Each structure stands twice: as C-alpha cells, then as structure tokens.
Amino acid sequence: MNNQAGVPLFDLQGQFSELQNEIQQAVARVLASGQVILGPEVTALEAEIAAYCGASHGIGCGSGTEALSLALHCMEIGPGDEVILPTFTFFATAGSVARTGAKPIFVDIDPITYNLDPHAVQAKITSRTRAIMAVHLYGQCADMASLWRISERHGVPIIEDGAQSLGAAYQGKPCGSLGAIGCLSFYPTKNLGSYGDAGMVVTSDPAWAERIACLRVHGMQPRYYHKYLGWNARMDAVQACMLRIKLPHLERWIGMRQEAGRRYDSLIEQYRLTQVFSRPTRMPDCRHTFNQYVVRVADDQRDNMVKYLKHEGIGCEVYYPLPLHLQECLLHLGHKEGEFPVAEAACKSVLALPIFPEITAAQQEKVVRTCAAFYSRNAARRAA
C-alpha cells in the first residue's frame, strides 16, 4: 500500500470531534435518568424527525431494517401477497418482505438514477400486489410522480425506503412524506448517523402510527396484554439523545455533501475522465443529498479500479455487486441471470468514491488524481 495518507470512504470522527462535549453531556444525562429504552428522548426525537420529514408521526425503532419490517407488518402483508421492489438495492428491502411470507416482486431500474423504473413497476402489478417499495438510492428520490399515478390507479400504497436519503426531496416535498409510510435509517454512515443502530418510521396516518408503536413493543397494549404479534424493535434513548444533538446540523452537512459532489464533478472533468466515468445525474425535480457519490466505470475496469484504489489507500465501495434476484437465499424465486439487464449491468460498473461532509478539496483531488493514474498506468502498459 502507498505509505502516504489515504482518503477514507467515510469519516465518523469529524462530527464527533465537533460535537463531542454536547454528545457526552447528553449521554451522561440519559444514563443518569435511568430511562435508557424509549422514554422522553425518543419521544422528542420522533417529533423532531417527523416535522423534518413533513409527517405527522414518527416511531423510533432499532434500525432501518426494523422500520421496513414494521411498515410491512402494519399493513398486514403476509403469505400470498406480493410487494414490488427494485432488484438493485441493499438486501434489507427484500429480506423484510420475504420474512413476512410475502413474495418479493423484483423490477429493473432506471439506468440514469438507479431507482425503480416506473414502467417496470406498472408491468408487475397484479391482484396480489399489496405495496410498492420505493427505494431512494444514494440520496436521490425515485420518480414519485409516476409511482403516485400507479399507486392511485391500482389502490396500492407506497412504502418509502429512505434509508440513504433523509433530507432528500421530490418536487419540494421531503423524503418520508412521499408515500403512505416512510422508513429511515440512522446507521452511522447515513446523512444523519447514530453511534450504533437506530431507525424510524414516519407517517401521517394516525391509525398506522399507533399500530407500529404497538408492534415495536411485542404488540403489547396495555402492559403484558398483547394485541398484535409484534417483537422487540425499540429505539434506545442513548442513540436518540445523540441524534438530537446532530439533527440541527443536518442541513449544513447536507450542503457540504452537495458541495463535495459538485467538486467531484469538476475534478472528473478537469482530469479528463468523463469518457470512462459516468457521473451521478441530478434529476431536476429532486434534491440529491449525496449519501454516496457513485460513478460508473467503463470498459469492465471497475474491479481493477477497486484493487488499485485500495492499494493506494483510497476508500471505495461497490453498492451493490450482486442484484437481489441472484442472491443465494432468494434463488428459489426462480429468477435467472439476464432477467434484469439494467440492474445487472450496474452491478458490474458502479463504484462509490469517498464522500462525507468534512472531506476536503485536497482529499477529493487525491481521489480523482489516483483514478486518473490508474488509466495512465493502463495506457502505458498497452503501449509497452
């Protein structure tokens, strides 16, 4: 590995260093209170996140995955039902559907945004379709206008998987309020990250909010009387108090991510990489928050690029190397390679470069300069 200082894919220390005193005081306050599961800190965070998302209710839970599961169980989705979702996303989206006993119905993606292709969604609607899971990948919302029309035409609700897109917006409307239920993740690397696992469901439907709040505590209502077959999906107060410290800074951090995205765009052009890197597309009616900055690497060079960058100390990641329909645990659904060509092509070419609010212009230039060096080395080898 190159001995010079590298560039991490993400950096959790910057925000902690900035807010260390406030975070430590908040954690000490919670520990001294003795209320470490749910309680006033969680209740306050729920109200703050719901307001930020333009929703009436927030229900804190243990993770983004738990949020998806709670949404599906709230809608009483189960065996015999179908849920439409993209095959190009993190496994939790499909796993949460499969664990209800319902069937994940995969669809291909838009080649520009990597989000659900609405035409593919329309083609998969049946009498068994109970929900559409709109994943807002990498920090940009799906084509909600088209999905709204499909939802209204067929009476099928939309569940937003906004795990990567808190702070994103579509036509001025925040992520989390674009469907019947929104699901959020506060995993440490998200736009608003905890220092452990945490998630939230947001909705403006009071009946669903009440049911989800009950489901997350074993379906218990009142104490030791169980109304639903729920489970332990509670948020702990330590995570909530730290998220409350960080939330007032979220808009500033998103602005820093967006500026970093613009710098990458310029650097890729400056280093003449536009022929080999397809840069992220910002849709005109969307606010992109750049939870990830994802390029597409041309000429089947992605995996070689990954090896080279890591050797040079540059953090990078492939989100995602294998589509969901080809995952081993889902092969029983009968899908074959070649069935979703756009997603499969993306899996072979996408590459996430380092991005976080505190990334410096010098770090970004080093990332792009190293990418350019990879191509210069390859050109020299071909010429030799």
C-alpha positions in Angstrom: 0.0 0.0 0.0 1.1 3.6 -0.7 2.6 5.0 2.5 1.1 8.4 2.0 -2.0 9.4 3.9 -5.0 7.8 2.3 -8.6 9.0 2.0 -11.3 7.0 3.9 -14.6 6.1 2.3 -16.3 7.9 5.3 -15.1 9.5 8.5 -17.1 9.3 11.7 -14.6 11.2 13.7 -15.2 14.7 12.2 -18.7 15.1 13.5 -17.9 13.5 16.9 -14.9 15.9 17.4 -17.1 18.9 16.6 -19.9 17.8 18.9 -18.0 15.7 21.5 -18.9 17.8 24.6 -22.6 18.1 23.7 -22.8 14.4 22.9 -21.1 13.3 26.1 -23.2 15.5 28.2 -26.4 14.2 26.6 -25.3 10.6 27.1 -24.5 11.3 30.7 -27.9 12.9 31.2 -29.7 9.8 29.8 -27.7 7.4 31.8 -28.3 9.3 35.0 -32.0 9.4 34.3 -32.3 5.6 34.2 -34.6 5.8 31.2 -32.5 4.1 28.5 -35.1 2.4 26.3 -37.7 4.6 24.6 -38.7 7.5 27.0 -38.6 11.2 26.6 -35.5 11.4 24.5 -37.0 9.0 21.9 -40.4 10.8 22.0 -38.7 14.2 21.4 -36.6 12.8 18.5 -39.7 11.2 17.0 -41.5 14.6 16.9 -38.4 16.4 15.5 -37.8 13.9 12.7 -41.5 13.7 11.8 -41.5 17.5 11.5 -38.3 17.5 9.4 -39.9 14.9 7.0 -43.3 16.7 6.8 -45.1 13.9 8.5 -47.4 13.9 11.5 -46.0 10.9 13.4 -42.5 9.3 14.0 -42.0 6.0 15.6 -38.4 5.3 16.6 -37.1 1.7 16.2 -33.9 -0.3 16.3 -32.7 0.1 12.7 -33.7 0.9 9.2 -34.4 -2.8 8.7 -36.8 -2.8 11.6 -38.5 0.2 10.1 -39.2 -1.7 6.9 -40.4 -4.7 8.8 -42.7 -2.6 11.0 -44.2 -0.9 7.9 -45.0 -4.2 6.2 -46.4 -5.8 9.3 -48.5 -2.7 10.0 -50.1 -3.2 6.6 -50.7 -6.9 7.5 -48.7 -8.1 4.4 -48.1 -11.8 4.5 -48.3 -15.1 2.7 -50.0 -14.9 -0.7 -49.2 -11.2 -1.0 -46.7 -9.5 -3.4 -44.6 -6.5 -2.8 -42.8 -4.7 -5.8 -39.3 -3.5 -5.2 -36.1 -2.9 -7.2 -33.6 -5.7 -7.6 -30.8 -3.2 -7.2 -30.6 -2.1 -3.6 -29.5 -3.3 -0.2 -30.7 -6.7 0.9 -32.9 -5.4 3.8 -35.6 -4.2 1.4 -36.1 -7.7 0.0 -35.4 -9.5 3.3 -38.0 -7.6 5.2 -40.6 -8.6 2.5 -39.6 -12.3 2.5 -39.7 -12.6 6.2 -43.4 -11.7 6.2 -44.1 -14.7 4.0 -45.0 -12.4 1.1 -43.3 -12.6 -2.3 -40.7 -10.0 -3.3 -41.5 -9.0 -6.9 -38.3 -7.6 -8.4 -38.2 -5.0 -11.1 -35.4 -3.4 -13.1 -34.1 0.1 -12.5 -33.8 3.4 -14.4 -30.2 3.4 -15.9 -29.7 7.1 -15.0 -30.9 7.3 -11.4 -30.6 3.6 -10.4 -34.0 3.9 -8.8 -37.2 2.0 -9.6 -38.3 2.0 -13.3 -42.0 3.0 -13.1 -42.8 1.3 -16.4 -41.4 -2.0 -14.9 -43.5 -1.4 -11.8 -46.7 -1.0 -13.8 -46.0 -4.2 -15.7 -45.7 -6.2 -12.5 -48.9 -5.0 -10.8 -51.4 -7.9 -10.1 -54.4 -8.5 -7.9 -51.9 -9.8 -5.3 -49.8 -6.6 -5.1 -50.1 -5.1 -1.7 -47.3 -2.5 -1.7 -44.7 -0.8 -3.8 -41.4 -0.2 -2.0 -39.8 3.0 -3.5 -36.1 3.0 -2.6 -34.4 6.4 -2.8 -30.9 5.2 -3.6 -27.7 7.0 -2.9 -29.5 10.2 -1.7 -31.9 10.8 -4.6 -35.7 10.2 -4.7 -37.3 7.8 -7.1 -39.7 9.1 -9.8 -42.5 9.6 -7.4 -44.9 11.3 -9.9 -45.0 8.2 -12.0 -45.3 6.0 -8.9 -48.1 8.1 -7.5 -50.1 7.6 -10.6 -49.6 3.8 -10.5 -50.4 3.8 -6.8 -53.6 5.8 -7.3 -54.7 3.8 -10.3 -54.4 0.4 -8.6 -55.0 1.4 -4.9 -51.6 0.1 -3.9 -49.8 2.0 -1.1 -46.2 3.2 -1.4 -43.6 2.4 1.3 -40.6 4.6 1.0 -37.2 3.1 1.8 -35.4 6.3 2.6 -32.5 4.7 4.4 -30.0 6.6 2.3 -32.0 9.7 1.6 -33.0 11.6 4.8 -33.1 15.3 3.7 -33.7 14.5 0.0 -36.8 15.9 -1.6 -39.0 15.5 -4.6 -40.8 18.5 -6.1 -40.1 20.3 -2.8 -41.6 17.6 -0.7 -39.3 15.8 1.8 -38.3 12.2 1.7 -40.5 10.3 4.3 -43.7 12.1 3.3 -43.8 10.9 -0.3 -45.6 7.6 0.4 -48.1 6.1 2.9 -45.2 5.2 5.2 -41.6 6.3 5.2 -38.7 4.2 6.6 -35.4 5.8 7.7 -32.1 4.5 8.9 -29.7 6.2 11.3 -26.8 3.8 10.7 -23.5 5.6 11.5 -22.6 6.4 7.8 -26.0 7.9 6.9 -26.6 11.6 6.4 -27.9 11.6 10.0 -26.0 8.8 11.7 -26.2 7.5 15.2 -23.3 5.8 17.0 -25.0 2.4 16.8 -28.1 1.1 15.2 -31.3 3.1 15.0 -34.2 3.8 12.6 -37.6 5.4 12.4 -40.9 5.0 10.7 -42.8 8.2 9.7 -46.4 8.5 8.6 -49.3 10.9 8.6 -51.8 8.1 9.2 -52.6 8.1 13.0 -54.0 4.5 12.9 -50.9 3.1 11.3 -48.7 5.1 13.7 -50.5 3.7 16.7 -50.2 0.1 15.3 -46.5 0.5 14.5 -45.8 1.9 18.0 -47.5 -1.2 19.4 -45.8 -3.6 17.1 -42.3 -2.4 18.2 -43.0 -3.4 21.8 -44.1 -7.0 21.2 -47.6 -5.9 20.2 -48.2 -5.0 23.8 -51.2 -2.8 24.7 -51.6 -2.4 27.7 -48.6 -3.8 29.5 -48.4 -7.6 29.3 -51.5 -7.7 27.1 -50.6 -8.4 23.5 -52.8 -7.1 20.8 -50.6 -7.9 17.8 -47.8 -10.4 17.1 -45.1 -7.9 17.5 -41.4 -8.1 18.5 -38.7 -6.0 20.2 -37.9 -3.2 17.7 -37.5 -0.4 20.2 -35.1 2.6 19.9 -32.8 3.2 22.8 -32.5 6.6 24.4 -28.8 6.8 24.1 -29.0 6.8 20.3 -31.9 9.2 20.4 -30.1 11.8 22.5 -27.1 11.7 20.2 -29.2 12.0 17.1 -31.0 15.0 18.7 -27.6 16.7 19.1 -26.8 16.1 15.5 -30.1 16.9 13.9 -29.8 20.7 14.0 -26.6 20.4 11.9 -28.1 18.1 9.2 -28.9 20.8 6.7 -25.4 22.2 6.9 -23.9 18.7 6.5 -26.1 18.0 3.5 -24.9 21.3 1.9 -21.3 20.2 2.5 -22.1 16.8 0.8 -23.6 18.6 -2.2 -20.6 20.9 -2.5 -18.4 17.8 -2.4 -20.5 16.3 -5.2 -20.0 19.4 -7.3 -16.2 19.3 -6.7 -16.1 15.7 -7.8 -18.0 16.6 -11.0 -15.5 19.3 -11.8 -12.4 17.2 -10.9 -13.6 14.4 -13.1 -13.9 16.8 -16.0 -10.6 18.5 -15.1 -8.7 15.2 -15.2 -10.5 14.2 -18.4 -12.2 11.1 -17.0 -15.7 11.8 -18.4 -15.2 9.2 -21.1 -14.5 6.5 -18.5 -16.6 7.7 -15.6 -20.3 8.3 -15.8 -21.0 10.9 -13.1 -24.2 10.9 -10.9 -27.3 12.5 -12.5 -29.3 15.0 -10.5 -32.9 15.0 -11.6 -34.3 18.5 -12.0 -37.2 17.9 -9.6 -35.1 16.2 -6.9 -32.9 17.4 -4.1 -29.9 15.0 -4.1 -28.2 14.7 -0.7 -25.2 12.6 -1.8 -25.2 9.9 0.9 -23.0 8.3 -1.7 -21.2 9.6 -4.8 -21.4 6.8 -7.3 -19.8 6.7 -10.7 -20.0 4.1 -13.4 -16.6 2.7 -14.6 -16.4 1.9 -18.3 -14.8 -1.0 -20.1 -15.2 -3.6 -17.4 -12.5 -1.9 -15.4 -14.4 -1.4 -12.2 -12.9 -4.4 -10.2 -9.4 -3.5 -11.3 -10.0 0.1 -10.3 -11.2 -1.0 -6.8 -8.0 -3.0 -6.3 -5.8 -0.1 -7.4 -7.6 2.5 -5.3 -7.4 0.3 -2.2 -3.8 -0.4 -2.8 -3.2 3.4 -2.9 -5.1 4.0 0.3 -8.3 5.3 -1.3 -11.5 4.1 0.3 -14.2 2.9 -2.1 -17.1 0.5 -2.2 -19.4 -1.3 -4.6 -23.1 -0.7 -3.8 -24.0 -3.4 -5.0 -22.0 -6.2 -6.6 -24.9 -8.7 -7.0 -28.6 -7.9 -7.6 -31.2 -9.2 -5.2 -32.8 -11.6 -7.7 -29.4 -13.5 -7.9 -28.7 -13.7 -4.1 -28.4 -17.3 -3.0 -31.2 -17.2 -0.4 -33.6 -15.9 -3.0 -32.8 -18.2 -5.9 -35.9 -20.3 -5.0 -38.0 -17.4 -6.6 -36.8 -18.7 -9.9 -35.1 -15.7 -11.4 -32.2 -16.1 -13.8 -29.2 -14.0 -14.9 -30.1 -11.7 -17.7 -33.7 -11.1 -16.5 -33.0 -7.6 -15.2 -30.2 -6.3 -17.6 -30.0 -2.7 -16.4 -29.5 -3.7 -12.7 -27.1 -6.4 -13.7 -25.0 -4.0 -15.7 -25.0 -1.5 -12.9 -23.7 -4.2 -10.5 -20.7 -4.7 -12.8 -19.8 -1.0 -13.1 -20.9 1.2 -10.1 -18.3 2.5 -7.7 -18.8 4.7 -4.7 -16.0 7.3 -4.1 -15.3 8.8 -0.6 -17.8 11.4 0.4 -18.7 12.8 3.8 -19.4 16.4 5.0 -15.8 17.0 6.2 -14.0 15.7 3.1 -11.5 18.4 1.9 -10.9 19.6 -1.7 -7.4 18.2 -1.4 -8.7 14.8 -0.4 -11.1 14.8 -3.3 -8.4 15.8 -5.8 -6.2 13.0 -4.5 -9.1 10.5 -5.1 -9.6 11.7 -8.7 -5.8 12.0 -9.4 -5.4 8.4 -8.3 -8.2 7.3 -10.6 -6.5 9.2 -13.5 -3.2 7.5 -12.6 -4.9 4.1 -12.9 -5.9 4.9 -16.5 -2.4 6.4 -17.3 -0.8 3.2 -16.0 -3.1 1.0 -18.1 -2.4 3.1 -21.2 1.4 2.8 -20.6 1.1 -0.9 -20.3 -0.8 -1.2 -23.5 1.7 0.9 -25.3 4.7 -1.1 -24.0 
